[in-house]
Amino acid sequence: MMNVLTSQKNTHDWHRADVVAELHKRGWSIAKLAKAHGLAPSTLRSALDKPYPKSERIIATAIGIAPEEIWADRYAKRNFTPILHG
């Protein structure tokens, strides 16, 4: 029998502490990752709290998943196209 939690797609943003923890599991810190990409740590850190697509992609790549998985709410809002009925 499949676990309900694993069969549903993530529809919420990860908590910032979970993002940082995943980076650490893979040998990265925000500062180290920023330096590797020629950025200030504050530039990457900003993606933990607000939309910043370039930083989101860098962090997601370091973790090994799509940014849409980490920031599901952000991407749902970003990619939302209203359907107008008229």
FENHUSUL-V883925 format. One record per residue. N is the residue number from 1. RES is the residue in one small letter. SS is DSSP state (alpha for helix, beta for strand, coil for the rest). PSI is psi in whole degrees, 0 to 359 (999 if undefined). D_FIRST is the distance of its C-alpha to the first C-alpha in whole Angstrom. Layout:
BEGIN
n:N res:RES ss:SS psi:PSI d_first:D_FIRST
n:N res:RES ss:SS psi:PSI d_first:D_FIRST
END
This chain:
BEGIN
n:1 res:m ss:coil psi:134 d_first:0
n:2 res:m ss:coil psi:138 d_first:4
n:3 res:n ss:coil psi:132 d_first:7
n:4 res:v ss:alpha psi:320 d_first:9
n:5 res:l ss:alpha psi:323 d_first:12
n:6 res:t ss:alpha psi:344 d_first:11
n:7 res:s ss:alpha psi:348 d_first:11
n:8 res:q ss:coil psi:144 d_first:14
n:9 res:k ss:coil psi:144 d_first:17
n:10 res:n ss:coil psi:128 d_first:20
n:11 res:t ss:coil psi:10 d_first:22
n:12 res:h ss:coil psi:155 d_first:24
n:13 res:d ss:beta psi:146 d_first:27
n:14 res:w ss:coil psi:153 d_first:26
n:15 res:h ss:coil psi:144 d_first:28
n:16 res:r ss:alpha psi:323 d_first:32
n:17 res:a ss:alpha psi:327 d_first:31
n:18 res:d ss:alpha psi:323 d_first:28
n:19 res:v ss:alpha psi:312 d_first:29
n:20 res:v ss:alpha psi:319 d_first:32
n:21 res:a ss:alpha psi:318 d_first:30
n:22 res:e ss:alpha psi:320 d_first:28
n:23 res:l ss:alpha psi:314 d_first:32
n:24 res:h ss:alpha psi:322 d_first:33
n:25 res:k ss:alpha psi:332 d_first:30
n:26 res:r ss:coil psi:13 d_first:31
n:27 res:g ss:coil psi:14 d_first:35
n:28 res:w ss:coil psi:151 d_first:36
n:29 res:s ss:coil psi:166 d_first:38
n:30 res:i ss:alpha psi:315 d_first:39
n:31 res:a ss:alpha psi:315 d_first:42
n:32 res:k ss:alpha psi:318 d_first:41
n:33 res:l ss:alpha psi:318 d_first:39
n:34 res:a ss:alpha psi:314 d_first:42
n:35 res:k ss:alpha psi:320 d_first:45
n:36 res:a ss:alpha psi:337 d_first:43
n:37 res:h ss:coil psi:10 d_first:43
n:38 res:g ss:coil psi:31 d_first:47
n:39 res:l ss:coil psi:162 d_first:46
n:40 res:a ss:coil psi:143 d_first:47
n:41 res:p ss:alpha psi:325 d_first:44
n:42 res:s ss:alpha psi:332 d_first:44
n:43 res:t ss:alpha psi:314 d_first:43
n:44 res:l ss:alpha psi:320 d_first:40
n:45 res:r ss:alpha psi:327 d_first:39
n:46 res:s ss:alpha psi:329 d_first:40
n:47 res:a ss:coil psi:342 d_first:37
n:48 res:l ss:coil psi:336 d_first:35
n:49 res:d ss:coil psi:337 d_first:37
n:50 res:k ss:coil psi:161 d_first:38
n:51 res:p ss:coil psi:129 d_first:37
n:52 res:y ss:coil psi:84 d_first:39
n:53 res:p ss:alpha psi:317 d_first:37
n:54 res:k ss:alpha psi:313 d_first:39
n:55 res:s ss:alpha psi:322 d_first:38
n:56 res:e ss:alpha psi:317 d_first:34
n:57 res:r ss:alpha psi:319 d_first:34
n:58 res:i ss:alpha psi:313 d_first:36
n:59 res:i ss:alpha psi:314 d_first:34
n:60 res:a ss:alpha psi:319 d_first:30
n:61 res:t ss:alpha psi:319 d_first:32
n:62 res:a ss:alpha psi:326 d_first:32
n:63 res:i ss:alpha psi:330 d_first:29
n:64 res:g ss:coil psi:21 d_first:28
n:65 res:i ss:coil psi:172 d_first:26
n:66 res:a ss:coil psi:144 d_first:27
n:67 res:p ss:alpha psi:332 d_first:29
n:68 res:e ss:alpha psi:336 d_first:27
n:69 res:e ss:alpha psi:322 d_first:24
n:70 res:i ss:alpha psi:317 d_first:26
n:71 res:w ss:beta psi:61 d_first:28
n:72 res:a ss:alpha psi:316 d_first:26
n:73 res:d ss:alpha psi:314 d_first:29
n:74 res:r ss:alpha psi:313 d_first:32
n:75 res:y ss:alpha psi:327 d_first:31
n:76 res:a ss:alpha psi:317 d_first:30
n:77 res:k ss:alpha psi:318 d_first:33
n:78 res:r ss:alpha psi:323 d_first:35
n:79 res:n ss:coil psi:7 d_first:33
n:80 res:f ss:coil psi:130 d_first:34
n:81 res:t ss:coil psi:113 d_first:36
n:82 res:p ss:coil psi:146 d_first:37
n:83 res:i ss:coil psi:118 d_first:38
n:84 res:l ss:coil psi:129 d_first:41
n:85 res:h ss:coil psi:134 d_first:42
n:86 res:g ss:coil psi:999 d_first:45
END
